[in-house]
Amino acid sequence: MPLAHVSGGLPADSRPIVFDGSMPAAPGDLRVEGHGIEPVPESNRYGGPWRLFTVWFAPNLTMTGVFTGTIGVALGLDFGTALTAVVLGTVVGALPTAYLSTWGGLTGTGQLPLARLAFGRAVALPGLLQWLSSVAWDALIGLFGGDALARLCGWPFWVGVLVMMAAQGALGVLGYEAIHRLQIVMTFVLAVAFAVIAWRMLDGVHPATTGSATGADHMGAFVLTSTIALSLSLSWAPYASDFSRYLPRATSRPRMFWCTLLGLVVSFVAVQALGLWGASVLTDQTAAGVEELLGGGAAGAFGLLAVALAAALAAALGFPLVLWMHAADTTARFQNVLLFVGYWIPGFVAIVVVDWIARARERAGAPVDLAVETARPFPAWPSLLAFVAAFGAAVPFMDTGLYVGPVADALHGADFSYYVAFLVALALYTPLRLRRRA
């Protein structure tokens, strides 16, 4: 999607229209979206909050989530303990994403453009990090989708990845309504596919009733498993309002919140629980585990096709990263990428939320008017300082295969970096934002 300069501060009827391209205007309108990052006009808003459930549910029914679930058992936890950690982390990460999702209906604007209110020109930094994170997520999804497509068609792995990424890019070009419509269909298709996988697991696949981790190592593994689950659901936060920006301003915010929250939590917990349950046959095997589990034939082909279709719901640029993860030690490399792509997000969330709440109080109940909000420029250094400091403070608490911080090492692998980054950004930015207001 092209970028545009928004001329904030001018009356709505005199601002130059930088992108007045085509955009969907009703459910089923599949015209290619060329509107850019300008707010969606109220005349083009449509749909209800229920759409947010499917748009947040279907993309997460992927082998990425299943493979993430296997990590808890690999770290030495039993099924019940690992599942508790997964549920806890998923809910904590989904809460801010669901809250940010409600901003789309109020403003008609995507999440990163809205972040300019807090970051000003410094939004280029989280924008760059978001782009790099998107590349990494494309690689995580392409790893499984490309593998499934290659096995289904008898191709080399790299050919399956290239075909998968071409399909992903085509979907990204079609835009908002095409993604919504496809995800409604895929919600049912993928639910059936993963239900079939779960049904086949009943025949001879048993969840781990005991774990190898004990004492402080057990607690460290619990925290790390929870943080990995948190990273999945929180990774959607920088895109949250992108999928709700076409909803009418009058759409119920509580319903938007709950539809988003349920879509994220139900899907992520379901696939990670599946991974925990089938860790013995799925670990480090990606799509091969699915094919073996379903026994080949029509059932195996259906499972592989479902994995490939799920991967096609994302856009792609991460071909070299896919090949790197697939080359060796997939579990460790997968975990590293999964954590690294999200370390910047907690600080980002804290800053934009504090700024949003401060602006709401300054408006004293008046509706959000982005032209008015952008007409009040603030210096970028407070948000930039808090953002960088939050990331720096989190470094000693990180636990990955490439780097283990001294605090995480002392805590037997417990990774509290996401929580530290959020709290540090909150503590630094709040007084600076209040002082700026004064």
Summary of the structure (lengths in Angstrom):
residues: 438
radius of gyration: 21.7
end to end distance: 37.2
largest distance: 68.5
contacts: 1620
relative contact order: 0.18
helix: 70%
strand: 0%
